[in-house]
Amino acid sequence: MGQLRIEKIQELMKQEISQIILQELKDPRIGFVTVTQVEVTRDLSIAKVYVSIMGNEEQIAKSWKGLNSSLGFIRREVGHRIRLRVTPELKFVLDKSLDYSDHIQKLLLQIERDEQNKEQ
């Protein structure tokens, strides 16, 4: 299967899953969740859905449980919205890159403040 087609499917799945989580899921456990990336295998059998969850540890754990319990519903909805011969099996992966970039930003701001204090 062509790489361009796989990339288009990944982007379409990212958009559809984001919309499903935002508008269709009624689970109160699911908080602020962002789909950051979708990786699909070449045979379209498995899709890794990278999600970033904002909140404290308790909120993240609740949202994670809510997302995993709704996997079947999300897969069915993706199957209805995207016409594929076989709908890929979905696996959620927690994406910590936004937390890491936030941590780096805070460190850079702290270094900048320290440099300004040294100059004064």
Backbone as CSV, one residue per row, in Angstrom:
resi,resn,N_x,N_y,N_z,CA_x,CA_y,CA_z,C_x,C_y,C_z
1,MET,0.848,-1.177,0.000,0.000,0.000,0.000,0.887,1.230,0.000
2,GLY,0.500,2.235,-0.744,1.304,3.432,-0.883,1.398,4.238,0.397
3,GLN,2.560,4.832,0.607,2.787,5.623,1.812,1.864,6.840,1.867
4,LEU,1.601,7.436,0.708,0.723,8.597,0.667,-0.683,8.242,1.137
5,ARG,-1.188,7.094,0.731,-2.528,6.651,1.154,-2.564,6.401,2.655
6,ILE,-1.526,5.777,3.174,-1.465,5.522,4.615,-1.452,6.841,5.383
7,GLU,-0.689,7.817,4.912,-0.640,9.117,5.587,-1.995,9.809,5.554
8,LYS,-2.698,9.700,4.445,-4.039,10.290,4.360,-4.997,9.605,5.323
9,ILE,-4.914,8.276,5.417,-5.775,7.529,6.341,-5.459,7.917,7.783
10,GLN,-4.172,8.048,8.102,-3.772,8.438,9.460,-4.347,9.807,9.822
11,GLU,-4.241,10.761,8.919,-4.743,12.107,9.196,-6.268,12.110,9.321
12,LEU,-6.934,11.363,8.456,-8.391,11.281,8.516,-8.843,10.619,9.817
13,MET,-8.151,9.553,10.220,-8.490,8.893,11.485,-8.259,9.827,12.661
14,LYS,-7.182,10.607,12.622,-6.903,11.568,13.695,-8.046,12.569,13.832
15,GLN,-8.514,13.102,12.712,-9.603,14.066,12.739,-10.895,13.434,13.242
16,GLU,-11.218,12.252,12.740,-12.474,11.603,13.125,-12.470,11.183,14.590
17,ILE,-11.354,10.614,15.062,-11.282,10.196,16.471,-11.364,11.411,17.380
18,SER,-10.708,12.501,17.002,-10.801,13.732,17.801,-12.243,14.209,17.897
19,GLN,-12.928,14.187,16.773,-14.324,14.627,16.756,-15.210,13.690,17.585
20,ILE,-14.973,12.402,17.504,-15.759,11.438,18.273,-15.556,11.676,19.769
21,ILE,-14.304,11.838,20.183,-14.015,12.051,21.611,-14.651,13.354,22.084
22,LEU,-14.564,14.377,21.267,-15.068,15.688,21.656,-16.593,15.744,21.692
23,GLN,-17.267,15.146,20.700,-18.700,15.350,20.557,-19.557,14.136,20.897
24,GLU,-19.063,12.942,20.694,-19.903,11.757,20.817,-19.812,11.057,22.170
25,LEU,-18.637,11.071,22.788,-18.478,10.345,24.054,-19.171,11.087,25.184
26,LYS,-19.954,10.360,25.947,-20.702,10.953,27.062,-20.132,10.553,28.424
27,ASP,-18.979,9.888,28.419,-18.372,9.412,29.655,-17.883,10.601,30.481
28,PRO,-18.375,10.773,31.706,-17.961,11.931,32.513,-16.507,11.840,32.980
29,ARG,-15.906,10.662,32.916,-14.510,10.511,33.338,-13.543,11.176,32.368
30,ILE,-13.945,11.275,31.109,-13.041,11.784,30.086,-12.997,13.306,30.157
31,GLY,-11.805,13.812,30.436,-11.611,15.249,30.565,-11.074,15.854,29.279
32,PHE,-10.042,16.669,29.421,-9.458,17.367,28.284,-8.456,16.450,27.594
33,VAL,-8.872,15.841,26.481,-8.059,14.878,25.737,-7.811,15.422,24.343
34,THR,-6.560,15.340,23.902,-6.192,15.774,22.561,-5.531,14.617,21.825
35,VAL,-5.995,14.330,20.632,-5.355,13.318,19.794,-4.212,14.015,19.073
36,THR,-2.980,13.573,19.342,-1.817,14.241,18.766,-1.321,13.566,17.493
37,GLN,-1.526,12.257,17.382,-1.005,11.548,16.224,-1.679,10.188,16.120
38,VAL,-1.762,9.656,14.900,-2.239,8.297,14.669,-1.225,7.618,13.755
39,GLU,-0.769,6.436,14.168,0.130,5.633,13.347,-0.585,4.345,12.982
40,VAL,-0.657,4.061,11.693,-1.337,2.873,11.201,-0.290,1.949,10.581
41,THR,-0.406,0.645,10.838,0.501,-0.313,10.217,0.240,-0.355,8.717
42,ARG,1.204,-0.886,7.974,1.085,-0.913,6.512,-0.110,-1.718,6.029
43,ASP,-0.495,-2.750,6.782,-1.652,-3.566,6.382,-2.963,-3.062,6.973
44,LEU,-2.925,-1.915,7.649,-4.106,-1.269,8.247,-4.808,-2.139,9.290
45,SER,-4.063,-3.000,9.956,-4.695,-3.860,10.958,-4.691,-3.236,12.348
46,ILE,-3.698,-2.410,12.632,-3.577,-1.800,13.960,-3.303,-0.306,13.800
47,ALA,-3.973,0.482,14.622,-3.741,1.928,14.644,-3.403,2.341,16.070
48,LYS,-2.238,2.939,16.247,-1.852,3.508,17.536,-2.323,4.949,17.559
49,VAL,-3.144,5.269,18.537,-3.692,6.615,18.675,-2.989,7.271,19.860
50,TYR,-2.162,8.268,19.567,-1.434,8.980,20.606,-2.319,10.099,21.144
51,VAL,-2.537,10.087,22.460,-3.388,11.091,23.088,-2.622,11.800,24.202
52,SER,-2.910,13.075,24.330,-2.372,13.877,25.415,-3.545,14.239,26.323
53,ILE,-3.368,14.011,27.615,-4.435,14.262,28.583,-3.943,15.325,29.562
54,MET,-4.710,16.383,29.696,-4.348,17.462,30.606,-5.045,17.250,31.949
55,GLY,-4.365,17.653,33.018,-4.936,17.549,34.348,-3.938,16.959,35.323
56,ASN,-4.406,16.766,36.555,-3.532,16.151,37.548,-3.535,14.636,37.353
57,GLU,-2.769,13.933,38.173,-2.617,12.476,38.007,-3.954,11.740,38.107
58,GLU,-4.804,12.176,39.015,-6.105,11.520,39.192,-6.989,11.723,37.960
59,GLN,-7.020,12.943,37.440,-7.820,13.229,36.250,-7.295,12.464,35.036
60,ILE,-5.976,12.365,34.921,-5.382,11.623,33.813,-5.759,10.152,33.902
61,ALA,-5.698,9.573,35.115,-6.045,8.162,35.285,-7.518,7.913,34.946
62,LYS,-8.404,8.801,35.379,-9.830,8.641,35.073,-10.084,8.754,33.575
63,SER,-9.469,9.734,32.948,-9.652,9.913,31.500,-9.114,8.709,30.740
64,TRP,-7.977,8.176,31.195,-7.370,7.012,30.543,-8.307,5.803,30.627
65,LYS,-8.888,5.578,31.798,-9.836,4.463,31.947,-11.065,4.677,31.083
66,GLY,-11.575,5.906,31.031,-12.735,6.208,30.208,-12.460,5.997,28.734
67,LEU,-11.280,6.413,28.281,-10.919,6.217,26.873,-10.815,4.733,26.527
68,ASN,-10.142,3.988,27.384,-9.969,2.564,27.097,-11.285,1.803,27.151
69,SER,-12.216,2.245,27.970,-13.511,1.566,28.015,-14.372,1.895,26.802
70,SER,-14.039,2.981,26.105,-14.825,3.369,24.936,-14.163,2.980,23.616
71,LEU,-13.145,2.136,23.666,-12.425,1.737,22.458,-13.350,1.122,21.402
72,GLY,-14.238,0.233,21.829,-15.145,-0.431,20.890,-16.064,0.556,20.191
73,PHE,-16.610,1.482,20.954,-17.495,2.496,20.378,-16.751,3.363,19.369
74,ILE,-15.547,3.796,19.736,-14.759,4.649,18.844,-14.406,3.895,17.569
75,ARG,-14.014,2.636,17.694,-13.664,1.836,16.518,-14.880,1.680,15.595
76,ARG,-16.028,1.416,16.176,-17.240,1.267,15.361,-17.573,2.569,14.629
77,GLU,-17.478,3.697,15.335,-17.763,4.987,14.715,-16.760,5.310,13.607
78,VAL,-15.487,5.002,13.836,-14.477,5.218,12.799,-14.798,4.355,11.581
79,GLY,-15.230,3.124,11.821,-15.604,2.230,10.727,-16.765,2.763,9.908
80,HIS,-17.719,3.407,10.557,-18.856,3.985,9.844,-18.450,5.232,9.054
81,ARG,-17.547,6.017,9.615,-17.191,7.290,8.993,-16.145,7.146,7.885
82,ILE,-15.219,6.207,8.060,-14.168,5.995,7.067,-14.423,4.650,6.404
83,ARG,-14.611,4.668,5.131,-14.925,3.441,4.388,-13.641,2.659,4.096
84,LEU,-13.330,1.706,4.970,-12.213,0.804,4.772,-12.737,-0.625,4.789
85,ARG,-12.018,-1.507,4.121,-12.442,-2.905,4.102,-12.462,-3.478,5.521
86,VAL,-11.402,-3.191,6.265,-11.312,-3.630,7.662,-10.946,-2.420,8.502
87,THR,-11.693,-2.193,9.574,-11.377,-1.095,10.484,-10.224,-1.525,11.385
88,PRO,-9.167,-0.732,11.471,-8.014,-1.113,12.298,-8.377,-1.236,13.775
89,GLU,-7.682,-2.142,14.451,-7.812,-2.259,15.903,-7.123,-1.046,16.517
90,LEU,-7.809,-0.363,17.418,-7.278,0.864,18.016,-6.563,0.555,19.320
91,LYS,-5.433,1.206,19.509,-4.687,1.131,20.764,-4.302,2.548,21.152
92,PHE,-4.698,2.954,22.346,-4.333,4.279,22.827,-2.944,4.242,23.439
93,VAL,-2.162,5.283,23.161,-0.830,5.449,23.726,-0.775,6.849,24.321
94,LEU,-0.349,6.932,25.570,-0.272,8.226,26.247,0.930,9.006,25.713
95,ASP,0.674,10.185,25.189,1.702,11.031,24.596,2.150,12.051,25.636
96,LYS,3.384,11.935,26.079,3.924,12.823,27.105,4.720,13.985,26.500
97,SER,4.720,14.122,25.183,5.555,15.143,24.548,5.112,16.559,24.926
98,LEU,3.807,16.785,25.095,3.352,18.121,25.491,3.781,18.450,26.912
99,ASP,3.749,17.455,27.805,4.231,17.668,29.166,5.726,17.976,29.167
100,TYR,6.461,17.247,28.322,7.902,17.450,28.233,8.221,18.837,27.694
101,SER,7.510,19.270,26.660,7.765,20.600,26.100,7.394,21.695,27.102
102,ASP,6.348,21.478,27.889,5.979,22.432,28.931,7.076,22.517,29.990
103,HIS,7.637,21.373,30.359,8.726,21.328,31.337,9.946,22.080,30.808
104,ILE,10.295,21.864,29.538,11.435,22.553,28.932,11.191,24.066,28.902
105,GLN,9.961,24.465,28.562,9.622,25.892,28.527,9.795,26.526,29.908
106,LYS,9.353,25.832,30.954,9.508,26.358,32.313,10.982,26.483,32.689
107,LEU,11.797,25.500,32.299,13.228,25.566,32.592,13.886,26.750,31.878
108,LEU,13.514,26.966,30.616,14.076,28.088,29.870,13.682,29.425,30.492
109,LEU,12.432,29.532,30.933,11.992,30.766,31.590,12.740,30.982,32.906
110,GLN,12.994,29.907,33.636,13.734,30.008,34.890,15.171,30.465,34.636
111,ILE,15.799,29.933,33.596,17.162,30.342,33.242,17.182,31.821,32.865
112,GLU,16.193,32.249,32.113,16.108,33.655,31.710,15.968,34.563,32.931
113,ARG,15.111,34.155,33.885,14.941,34.944,35.115,16.236,34.992,35.920
114,ASP,16.940,33.867,36.007,18.211,33.825,36.741,19.247,34.746,36.104
115,GLU,19.293,34.754,34.784,20.236,35.632,34.069,19.902,37.100,34.315
116,GLN,18.625,37.438,34.325,18.221,38.826,34.587,18.565,39.239,36.006
117,ASN,18.423,38.321,36.971,18.747,38.629,38.358,20.256,38.816,38.539
118,LYS,21.061,38.079,37.787,22.521,38.228,37.879,22.974,39.583,37.339
119,GLU,22.280,40.061,36.291,22.657,41.330,35.687,22.312,42.509,36.583
120,GLN,21.371,42.354,37.452,20.943,43.473,38.320,21.800,43.617,39.506
